[in-house]
Amino acid sequence: MKMESLTSLDFILIGAYFVVLILIGYFSSRRQKEEDYLIAERKLGMWSTMATMNASKSGSIFMIFTALVFVWGFSAIWYFIGVVFGTLLFIPFALRLKEKSNEKYYTLAHYFKFNYGKGPSIIASLITIFLMFGFLVLNLIAGSKIFAFFTGLPFWICALIMIFIVLIYLLLGGFKAVVKTDILQYVAMVFILVVLAIIIFNGSIIPSSEWGFFSVNLSTLIGFFIVGIVFPFASPDLWQRVYSSKGKKELKRGMLLSVLFYAFLALLIALVALTVKANFPSIDPQLALIHGFANLLPAGLVGLSVIFLFAAIMSSTDTYLFTAASSIVHDFSDWDKQKTVRNIRKLIFVIAIVGVFVTILIQDLIIGAYIFVAVEVVLGLVVIATWIKTGIRKSTLMSAFIFGLIFFFAYLIFSLFKGEVNPLIAIVTLVGTLIGLFVGALRSRMRRAE
């Protein structure tokens, strides 16, 4: 594998990018109120809502998706198709959620706490924390692999550099800094990816066999699509964007724009992934996107591709880190806002250190992705159930959570013994959660009949 050396200009551009992020954190912290730090004063407009939503769900998914294209070809696009459909389905729920929150919700678990009681709220919060920590680790793995590839530095040093930059502006500016950096990074991502896709695809020939829309086996296709569908309903970071929007009109328009831009970028990254696969079919799938940029771009544009990758990954990393810390503090305490901010800052630091340690231990993107998105299925289906039937009983929700998690862990253990974790884990988890909903509903009817 060729390791592309960065030029002095590349390092200057990357260094300038890091400095800008830190400056955004600094200026966000000036004359900052607690509500700024916690939820950006709930004043996000249409464009800022769109940018921060899409930036937060990009990140490591670009590298993971490219790796999946190496395994499944163009049919891996079913994940993005699911996300698009899922987001469109999520819009009416989000509008109701915005109205229902009445400016008192900060986390996903607050929805369960104020509507379904303590039990479902605690499980929803624990799943939220697990997911946010997991996706934080995935993004740190992706970012560290990029840094290590282009600089030759040890993986652990790259992980520390990544988290150090994020910590500086996140500790300073909180959620307000997350939103502002997301806007900057998303604009950079869109512009840079369009330029890179045009250059990389120019003159390349992708074999017709790679364009198969249904070349993946049915269970995997369904797994990709289901995960995409439930993704918005089980994304605590997306819920925070709902709470922080200025109003229902800005929220609706921002989400519709996010669907359009997300679908456009999904097609572009699929095109890039197929081009890289056509040129280098035998490389490590997890490093395919990095390797493609390093080998297919002319000298002088490699630094730009690194900025694109960092923009995608760091805009997700800060979101997951902040959401994890925020969920722990908000869901398990009832402090005033000043004390809440202080303790979120402390937890951000602690979670960052633990996250780096786990990142250095795992260093594998695809297996981690399968595991964490399967847990998302449990939370997403339970949320959808509360939307379909607002009067659903607390015991039914608890049953769905318990059955879904039991099926998940049982299949995960089975897969680890077999030596292969695959997308089927999402379907098994889906079945378990649906059984839990059915059993819970049946028990409720039997109790009412007594």
For each residue, the residues with C-beta under 8 A, 3 or more apart:
1: 283 284 287 291
2: 291 294 295
3: 149 150 152 294
4: 149 150 293 294 295 302
5: 150
6: 10 11 14 150 151 302 303 306
7: 10 11 299 300 302 303
8: 11 12
9: 12 13 300 303
10: 6 7 13 14 302 303 306
11: 6 7 8 14 15 303
12: 8 9 15 16
13: 9 10 16 17 303 304 307
14: 6 10 11 17 18 303 306 307 310
15: 11 12 18 19
16: 12 13 19 20
17: 13 14 20 21 307 310 311
18: 14 15 21 22 165
19: 15 16 22 23
20: 16 17 23 24 184
21: 17 18 24 25 165 169 181 184 314
22: 18 19 25 26 165 168 169
23: 19 20 26 27
24: 20 21 27 28 169 173 177 180 181 184
25: 21 22 28 29 168 169 170 171 172 173 177 181
26: 22 23 29 30 169 172 173
27: 23 24 30 173
28: 24 25 32 36 169 172 173 174 176 177 180
29: 25 26 32 172 173 174 177
30: 26 27
31:
32: 28 29 36 37 173 174 176
33: 36 37 41
34: 37 38 337 338 340 341
35: 38 39 41 42 337
36: 28 32 33 40 41 174 175 176
37: 32 33 34 173 174 175 176 341 344
38: 34 35 106 174 175 326 337 340 341 344
39: 35 42 106 175 240 243 244
40: 36 43 44 175 176 179 244
41: 33 35 36 176 244
42: 35 39 103 243 244 245 246
43: 40 244 246
44: 40 48 49 52 179 241 244 245 246 250 254
45: 48 49 245 246 250 254
46: 49 50 249 250 253 254 257
47: 50 51 183 254 257
48: 44 45 51 52 179 183 254
49: 44 45 46 52 53 241 244 245 250 251 253 254 255 258
50: 46 47 53 54 254 255 257 258 261
51: 47 48 54 55 182 183 186 187
52: 44 48 49 55 56 178 179 182 183 186 241
53: 49 50 56 57 238 241 254 255 258
54: 50 51 57 58 186 258 261 262 265
55: 51 52 58 182 183 185 186 189 311 312 315 316 319
56: 52 53 59 182 237 238 241 315 316 319
57: 53 54 61 83 231 235 237 238 262 316
58: 54 55 61 62 186 189 265 312 315 316
59: 56 62 135 138 139 142 312 313 315 316 317
60: 63 64 135 138 139 141 142 143 313 316 365 369
61: 57 58 64 65
62: 58 59 65 66 269 289 309 312
63: 60 66 67 142 145 286 288 289 290 309 365
64: 60 61 67 68 138 142 365 366 369
65: 61 62 68 69 76 79 80 266 269 270 273
66: 62 63 69 70 269 272 273 276 285 288 289 292
67: 63 64 70 71 285 286 288 365 366
68: 64 65 71 72 76 79 285 366
69: 65 66 72 73 74 76 270 273 274 277 288
70: 66 67 273 277 281 285 288
71: 67 68 76 285
72: 68 69 75 76 215 216 220
73: 69 76 209 210 211 212 215 216 274 277
74: 69 77 210 211 212 213 215 270 274
75: 72 78 212 213 214 215 216 221
76: 65 68 69 71 72 73 79 216 224 270
77: 74 80 81 213 266 267 270
78: 75 81 82 216 221 224 225 228
79: 65 68 76 82 83 224 225 227 228
80: 65 77 83 84 228 262 263 266 270
81: 77 78 84 85 225 228
82: 78 79 85 86 224 225 226 227 228 229 231
83: 57 79 80 86 87 228 229 231 232 262 266
84: 80 81 87 88 228 259 262 263 266
85: 81 82 88 89 225 228 229
86: 82 83 89 90 228 229 230 231 232 233
87: 83 84 90 91 231 232 255 258 259 262
88: 84 85 91 259
89: 85 86 92 93 229 232
90: 86 87 93 94 232 233 238 255
91: 87 88 94 95 252 255 256
92: 89 95 96
93: 89 90 96 97 233 383 387
94: 90 91 97 98 232 242 251 255
95: 91 92 98 99 248 251 252
96: 92 93 99 100 387
97: 93 94 100 101 105 111 239 242
98: 94 95 101 242 243 245 247 248 251
99: 95 96 102 248
100: 96 97 105 111 115
101: 97 98 104 105 110 111 242 243
102: 99 105
103: 42 243
104: 101 110 114
105: 97 100 101 102 110 111 114 239 243
106: 38 39 110 240 243 326 330
107: 110 125 128 236 239 240 323 326 327 330 331
108: 111 112 124 125 128 236 239 327 379 383
109: 112 113 121 122 124 125 128 327 330 331
110: 101 104 105 106 107 113 114 121 330 331
111: 97 100 101 105 108 114 115 124 239 383 386
112: 108 109 115 116 117 120 121 124 397
113: 109 110 116 117 118 121 331
114: 104 105 110 111
115: 100 111 112 386
116: 112 113 119 120 121 386 392 394 397
117: 112 113 120 121 394
118: 113 121 122
119: 116 122 123 394 397 398
120: 112 116 117 123 124 382 394 397 398 401
121: 109 110 112 113 116 117 118 124 125 331
122: 109 118 119 125 126 331
123: 119 120 126 127 398 401
124: 108 109 111 112 120 121 127 128 379 382 401
125: 107 108 109 121 122 128 129 327 328 331 332
126: 122 123 129 130
127: 123 124 130 131 234 375 378 379 401
128: 107 108 109 124 125 131 132 236 323 324 327 331 379
129: 125 126 132 133 324 327 328
130: 126 127 133 134 372 375
131: 127 128 134 135 234 236 372 375 376 379
132: 128 129 135 136 236 237 320 321 323 324 327
133: 129 130 136 137 320 324 351 354 355 358
134: 130 131 137 138 368 371 372 375
135: 59 60 131 132 138 139 316 320 372
136: 132 133 139 140 317 320 321 324 351 355
137: 133 134 140 141 355 358 359 362 368
138: 59 60 64 134 135 141 142 365 368 369 372
139: 59 60 135 136 142 143 313 314 316 317 320
140: 136 137 143 144 159 162 163 317 355 356 359
141: 60 137 138 144 145 359 362 363 364 365 368
142: 59 60 63 64 138 139 145 146 309 313 365
143: 60 139 140 146 147 158 159 162 309 310 313 314 317
144: 140 141 147 148 155 156 158 159 162 359
145: 63 141 142 148 149 155 158 286 287 290 363 365
146: 142 143 149 150 158 290 306 309 310 313
147: 143 144 150 151 153 158 161 162
148: 144 145 151 152 153 154 155 158
149: 3 4 145 146 287 290 291 294
150: 3 4 5 6 146 147 290 294 302 306
151: 6 147 148 158
152: 3 148
153: 147 148 157 158
154: 148 157 158
155: 144 145 148 158 159 360 363
156: 144 159 160 356 360
157: 153 154 160 161
158: 143 144 145 146 147 148 151 153 154 155 161 162
159: 140 143 144 155 156 162 163 356 359 360
160: 156 157 163 164 356
161: 147 157 158 164 165
162: 140 143 144 147 158 159 165 166 313 314 317
163: 140 159 160 166 167 317 352 355 356
164: 160 161 167 168
165: 18 21 22 161 162 168 169 314
166: 162 163 169 170 314 317 318 321 352
167: 163 164 170 171 348 349 352
168: 22 25 164 165 171 172
169: 21 22 24 25 26 28 165 166 172 173 177 181 318
170: 25 166 167 173 174 177 178 318 321 322 348
171: 25 167 168 174 345 348 349
172: 25 26 28 29 168 169 177
173: 24 25 26 27 28 29 32 37 169 170 176 177 178 180
174: 28 29 32 36 37 38 170 171 177 178 322 341 344 345
175: 36 37 38 39 40 178 179 240 244 322 326
176: 28 32 36 37 40 41 173 179 180
177: 24 25 28 29 169 170 172 173 174 180 181 318
178: 52 170 173 174 175 181 182 318 319 322
179: 40 44 48 52 175 176 182 183 244
180: 24 28 173 176 177 183 184
181: 21 24 25 169 177 178 184 185 314 315 318
182: 51 52 55 56 178 179 185 186 315 319
183: 47 48 51 52 55 179 180 186 187
184: 20 21 24 180 181 187 188
185: 55 181 182 188 189 311 312 314 315
186: 51 52 54 55 58 182 183 189 190 311 315
187: 51 183 184 190 191
188: 184 185 191 192 307 308 311
189: 55 58 185 186 192 193 265 308 311 312 315
190: 186 187 193 194 261 265
191: 187 188 194 195
192: 188 189 195 196 304 305 307 308 311
193: 189 190 196 197 265 268 269 272 308
194: 190 191 197 198 268
195: 191 192 198 199 301 304
196: 192 193 199 200 272 293 297 301 304 305 308
197: 193 194 200 201 268 269 271 272
198: 194 195 201 202
199: 195 196 202 296 297 298 301
200: 196 197 204 272 275 276 292 293 296 297
201: 197 198 204 271 272 275
202: 198 199
203:
204: 200 201 275 278 279
205: 278
206: 210 211 274 275 277 278
207: 210 278
208: 211
209: 73 212 215
210: 73 74 206 207 274 277 278
211: 73 74 206 208 274
212: 73 74 75 209 215
213: 74 75 77
214: 75 221
215: 72 73 74 75 209 212
216: 72 73 75 76 78 220 221 224
217: 220 221
218: 221 222
219: 222 223 423 424 427
220: 72 216 217 223 224 422 423 424
221: 75 78 214 216 217 218 224 225
222: 218 219 225 226 427
223: 219 220 226 227 423 424 425 426 427
224: 76 78 79 82 216 220 221 227 228 423
225: 78 79 81 82 85 221 222 228 229
226: 82 222 223 229 230 377 426 427 430
227: 79 82 223 224 230 231 373 374 376 377 423 426
228: 78 79 80 81 82 83 84 85 86 224 225 231
229: 82 83 85 86 89 225 226 380
230: 86 226 227 233 234 376 377 379 380 381 384
231: 57 82 83 86 87 227 228 234 235 373 376 380
232: 83 86 87 89 90 94 235 238 380
233: 86 90 93 230 379 380 381 383 384 387
234: 127 131 230 231 376 377 378 379 380 383
235: 57 231 232 238 239 376
236: 107 108 128 131 132 239 240 323 327
237: 56 57 132 240 241 319 320 323
238: 53 56 57 90 232 235 241 242
239: 97 105 107 108 111 235 236 242 243
240: 39 106 107 175 236 237 243 244 323 326
241: 44 49 52 53 56 237 238 244 245
242: 94 97 98 101 238 239 245 251
243: 39 42 98 101 103 105 106 239 240
244: 39 40 41 42 43 44 49 175 179 240 241
245: 42 44 45 49 98 241 242 248 250 251 254
246: 42 43 44 45 250 251
247: 98 250 251
248: 95 98 99 245 251 252
249: 46 252 253
250: 44 45 46 49 245 246 247 253 254
251: 49 94 95 98 242 245 246 247 248 254 255
252: 91 95 248 249 255 256
253: 46 49 249 250 256 257
254: 44 45 46 47 48 49 50 53 245 250 251 257 258
255: 49 50 53 87 90 91 94 251 252 258 259
256: 91 252 253 259 260
257: 46 47 50 253 254 260 261
258: 49 50 53 54 87 254 255 261 262
259: 84 87 88 255 256 262 263
260: 256 257 263 264
261: 50 54 190 257 258 264 265
262: 54 57 80 83 84 87 258 259 265 266
263: 80 84 259 260 266 267
264: 260 261 267 268
265: 54 58 189 190 193 261 262 268 269
266: 65 77 80 83 84 262 263 269 270
267: 77 263 264 270 271
268: 193 194 197 264 265 271 272
269: 62 65 66 193 197 265 266 272 273
270: 65 69 74 76 77 80 266 267 273 274
271: 197 201 267 268 274 275
272: 66 193 196 197 200 201 268 269 275 276 289 292
273: 65 66 69 70 269 270 276 277 288 289 292
274: 69 73 74 206 210 211 270 271 277 278
275: 200 201 204 206 271 272 278 279 292 296
276: 66 200 272 273 279 280 288 289 291 292 296
277: 69 70 73 206 210 273 274 280 281 288
278: 204 205 206 207 210 274 275 281
279: 204 275 276 292 295 296
280: 276 277 283 288 291 292 295
281: 70 277 278
282:
283: 1 280 287 288 291
284: 1 287 288 291
285: 66 67 68 70 71 288 366
286: 63 67 145 364 365 366
287: 1 145 149 283 284 290 291
288: 63 66 67 69 70 273 276 277 280 283 284 285 291 292
289: 62 63 66 272 273 276 292 293 309
290: 63 145 146 149 150 287 293 294 309
291: 1 2 149 276 280 283 284 287 288 294 295
292: 66 200 272 273 275 276 279 280 288 289 295 296
293: 4 196 200 289 290 296 297 302 305 306 309
294: 2 3 4 149 150 290 291 297 302 305
295: 2 4 279 280 291 292
296: 199 200 275 276 279 292 293
297: 196 199 200 293 294 301 302 304 305
298: 199 301
299: 7 302
300: 7 9 303
301: 195 196 199 297 298 304 305
302: 4 6 7 10 150 293 294 297 299 305 306
303: 6 7 9 10 11 13 14 300 306 307
304: 13 192 195 196 297 301 307 308
305: 192 196 293 294 297 301 302 308 309
306: 6 10 14 146 150 293 302 303 309 310
307: 13 14 17 188 192 303 304 310 311
308: 188 189 192 193 196 304 305 311 312
309: 62 63 142 143 146 289 290 293 305 306 312 313
310: 14 17 143 146 306 307 313 314
311: 17 55 185 186 188 189 192 307 308 314 315
312: 55 58 59 62 185 189 308 309 315 316
313: 59 60 139 142 143 146 162 309 310 316 317
314: 21 139 143 162 165 166 181 185 310 311 317 318
315: 55 56 58 59 181 182 185 186 189 311 312 318 319
316: 55 56 57 58 59 60 135 139 312 313 319 320
317: 59 136 139 140 143 162 163 166 313 314 320 321
318: 166 169 170 177 178 181 314 315 321 322
319: 55 56 178 182 237 315 316 322 323
320: 132 133 135 136 139 237 316 317 323 324
321: 132 136 166 170 317 318 324 325 348 351 352 355
322: 170 174 175 178 318 319 325 326 344 348
323: 107 128 132 236 237 240 319 320 326 327
324: 128 129 132 133 136 320 321 327 328 347 351
325: 321 322 328 329 344 347 348 351
326: 38 106 107 175 240 322 323 329 330 344
327: 107 108 109 125 128 129 132 236 323 324 330 331
328: 125 129 324 325 331 332 347
329: 325 326 332 333 335 340 343 344 347
330: 106 107 109 110 326 327 333 340
331: 107 109 110 113 121 122 125 128 327 328
332: 125 328 329
333: 329 330 340 343
334:
335: 329 339 340 343
336: 339 340
337: 34 35 38 340 341
338: 34 341 342
339: 335 336 342 343
340: 34 38 329 330 333 335 336 337 343 344
341: 34 37 38 174 337 338 344 345
342: 338 339 345 346
343: 329 333 335 339 340 346 347
344: 37 38 174 322 325 326 329 340 341 347 348
345: 171 174 341 342 348 349
346: 342 343 349 350
347: 324 325 328 329 343 344 350 351
348: 167 170 171 321 322 325 344 345 351 352
349: 167 171 345 346 352 353
350: 346 347 353 354
351: 133 136 321 324 325 347 348 354 355
352: 163 166 167 321 348 349 355 356
353: 349 350 356 357
354: 133 350 351 357 358
355: 133 136 137 140 163 321 351 352 358 359
356: 140 156 159 160 163 352 353 359 360
357: 353 354 360 361
358: 133 137 354 355 361 362
359: 137 140 141 144 159 355 356 362 363
360: 155 156 159 356 357 363
361: 357 358
362: 137 141 358 359 368
363: 141 145 155 359 360
364: 141 286 367 368
365: 60 63 64 67 138 141 142 145 286 368 369
366: 64 67 68 285 286 369 370
367: 364 370 371 421
368: 134 137 138 141 362 364 365 371 372
369: 60 64 138 365 366 372 373
370: 366 367 373 374 421 422 423 425 426
371: 134 367 368 374 375 412 421 425
372: 130 131 134 135 138 368 369 375 376
373: 227 231 369 370 376 377 426
374: 227 370 371 377 378 408 412 425 426 428 429
375: 127 130 131 134 371 372 378 379 405 408 429
376: 131 227 230 231 234 235 372 373 379 380
377: 226 227 230 234 373 374 380 381 404 426 429 430 433
378: 127 234 374 375 381 382 400 401 404 405 408 429 432 433
379: 108 124 127 128 131 230 233 234 375 376 382 383
380: 229 230 231 232 233 234 376 377 383 384
381: 230 233 377 378 384 385 400 404 430 433 434 437
382: 120 124 378 379 385 386 397 400 401 404 433 437
383: 93 108 111 233 234 379 380 386 387
384: 230 233 380 381 387 388
385: 381 382 388 389 392 396 397 400 437
386: 111 115 116 382 383 389 390 392 397
387: 93 96 233 383 384 390
388: 384 385
389: 385 386 392
390: 386 387
391:
392: 116 385 386 389 396 397
393: 396 397 440 444
394: 116 117 119 120 397 398
395: 398 399 440 443 444
396: 385 392 393 399 400 437 440 441 443 444
397: 112 116 119 120 382 385 386 392 393 394 400 401 440
398: 119 120 123 394 395 401 402 440
399: 395 396 402 403 436 437 439 440 443
400: 378 381 382 385 396 397 403 404 433 434 436 437 440
401: 120 123 124 127 378 382 397 398 404 405 433 436
402: 398 399 405 406 436
403: 399 400 406 407 432 433 435 436 439
404: 377 378 381 382 400 401 407 408 429 432 433 436
405: 375 378 401 402 408 409 432
406: 402 403 409 410 432
407: 403 404 410 411 428 429 431 432 433 435
408: 374 375 378 404 405 411 412 425 428 429 432
409: 405 406 412 413
410: 406 407 413 414
411: 407 408 414 415 424 425 428 429
412: 371 374 408 409 415 416 421 425
413: 409 410 416 417
414: 410 411 417 418
415: 411 412 418 420 421 422 425
416: 412 413 419 421
417: 413 414
418: 414 415
419: 416
420: 415
421: 367 370 371 412 415 416 425
422: 220 370 415 425
423: 219 220 223 224 227 370 426 427
424: 219 220 223 411 427 428
425: 223 370 371 374 408 411 412 415 421 422 428 429
426: 223 226 227 370 373 374 377 423 429 430
427: 219 222 223 226 423 424 430 431
428: 374 407 408 411 424 425 431 432
429: 374 375 377 378 404 407 408 411 425 426 432 433
430: 226 377 381 426 427 433 434
431: 407 427 428 434 435
432: 378 403 404 405 406 407 408 428 429 435 436
433: 377 378 381 382 400 401 403 404 407 429 430 436 437
434: 381 400 430 431 437 438
435: 403 407 431 432 438 439
436: 399 400 401 402 403 404 432 433 439 440
437: 381 382 385 396 399 400 433 434 440 441
438: 434 435 441 442
439: 399 403 435 436 442 443
440: 393 395 396 397 398 399 400 436 437 443 444
441: 396 437 438 444 445
442: 438 439 445 446
443: 395 396 399 439 440 446 447
444: 393 395 396 440 441 447 448
445: 441 442 448 449
446: 442 443 449 450
447: 443 444 450
448: 444 445
449: 445 446
450: 446 447
